[in-house]
Amino acid sequence: MKYIKNEPEHLVLEITGESHTICNILRKRLMAQDEVSAAAYDITHPLIGQPEFEVISSNPKKSLITASETVKNEANEFKEALTDAFNE
């Protein structure tokens, strides 16, 4: 990951090695936060492009951490539910 823009209320990151899957879920979780006014990403080339992720918020770094933790918790809950279902 590298910063493209790092301002107090506007952050743009290049997220190396990721795809629409993680970017889209992260965007959705960011937009669920009241302090986030915009969250978007773009992959300029479908085969070789790296996602550029943009967040506009009162504290975009904190918003990204919160959204990431939410995604992690949801993934763990899904894993537990799946494991329980397979063990029945």
HUBEL-V432638 format. One record per pair of residues at least 12 apart in sequence whose C-alpha atoms are under 6 Angstrom apart, sorted by sequence separation. I is the first residue (numbers start at 1). J is the second residue. D is the distance in Angstrom with one decimal. If there is no record, write none. Layout:
# HUBEL-V432638
i = <I | I>
j = <J | J>
d = <D | D>
This chain:
# HUBEL-V432638
i = <2 | 27 | 41 | 1 | 40 | 41 | 1 | 40 | 1 | 39 | 39 | 38 | 38 | 37 | 37 | 36 | 35 | 16 | 15 | 14 | 30 | 14 | 29 | 13 | 13 | 12 | 12 | 11 | 11 | 10 | 10 | 9 | 9 | 9 | 9>
j = <14 | 39 | 53 | 14 | 53 | 54 | 15 | 54 | 16 | 54 | 55 | 55 | 56 | 56 | 57 | 57 | 57 | 50 | 51 | 51 | 67 | 52 | 67 | 52 | 53 | 53 | 54 | 54 | 55 | 55 | 56 | 56 | 57 | 58 | 59>
d = <5.3 | 5.6 | 4.2 | 5.5 | 5.9 | 5.9 | 4.7 | 5.3 | 5.6 | 5.6 | 4.5 | 5.7 | 5.0 | 5.7 | 5.7 | 4.4 | 5.7 | 5.6 | 5.4 | 5.7 | 5.5 | 4.5 | 5.3 | 5.5 | 5.1 | 5.5 | 4.3 | 5.7 | 5.3 | 5.9 | 4.6 | 5.6 | 5.2 | 5.2 | 5.7>
